[in-house]
Amino acid sequence: MGRVQLFEISLSHGRVVYSPGEPLAGTVRVRLGAPLPFRAIRVTCIGSCGVSNKANDTAWVVEEGYFNSSLSLADKGSLPAGEHSFPFQFLLPATAPTSFEGPFGKIVHQVRAAIHTPRFSKDHKCSLVFYILSPLNLNSIPDIEFSYKLVKTGSVVLTASTDLRGYVVGQALQLHADVENQSGKDTSPVVASLLQKVSYKAKRWIHDVRTIAEVEGAGVKAWRRAQWHEQILVPALPQSALPGCSLIHIDYYLQVSLKAPEATVTLPVFIGNIAVNHAPVSPRPGLGLPPGAPPLVVPSAPPQEEAEAEAAAGGPHFLDPVFLSTKSHSQRQPLLATLSSVPGAPEPCPQDGSPASHPLHPPLCISTGATVPYFAEGSGGPVPTTSTLILPPEYSSWGYPYEAPPSYEQSCGGVEPSLTPES
């Protein structure tokens, strides 16, 4: 064995996740097989973000730093053989952003230690990554308790709404869609997708968009109106936005679409760490228009022959909707049913019924499908999820990196959208 047999950093109590403004304490341990002369022993606490133009490339083209503090643990001297411990403590800044790891960039916080040896000798270095969670309190977002409703008009009137505007991991997103088919032909199946868009500011903005979960309902018969009620369980996902970071931004959308006739509505939603603390004050969405809203456009009468055929079949029933069935769901239905019974839970409970460890802490999802435990032995790195609630990255056939989802105006095809909180 060499002269330096052990050189490592450990954090107090095995803690891994910290909040902005908290003290971070730990120890640098050194075990020597022989005396070691040194010029200085230093420990540094660093927080930074790097972004690349290429996926999974750490040659950053743009970087920004959040903090960089150093402490001198020992001045020039010589360490005798044996074990030595050097305690340290840093105060994390209140503006430090939440840790994040993505294919085009990372927000990394770490502690580095170095033994600087005399000239012509090799310096000894080690490092330890820790994580910061700046919880996103959904209650701080204006009108978060209200529901969204967006209407796309045309040959098909497509209305989509959600029960809330923000959700936490483990909470069920309630989707309500209303389809009024004025096209005279049966529609394609209606599809709802939970989309994640991560934007990286390199030399140009890179938008990495992927489908997290997808639900497919049945189509709607010609000259009929149908309603569709479904839910999507929010899996382990990083929080919306990343306050304090100007290089990476995260957005989520619920997209409801038909391929034929083509119609799409896109509703922004927030993923946070602290759930909305009271039930929605709006009535059950998707069952009609809000008070004072203009009535849905009724199509002009079809040709006489079609009208007679429809009359024989009972005529169109725009005011007597049918309920669509769900053809496929990317998430497992038994797990979905189990966890949706506890809306607003900070994290899913284990399937064996045992309580989750440290339930008072909101989960830190450092990347899609990877959660970091608050306390851990060893490196305490991210724990990948084994849940089937998240679609694999290769599920979509779109180009990569993807373009951003359309805005409300684009989603409505130039028609003024009906985007008002239901009251």
Disulfide bonds with the S-S distance in Angstrom:
none
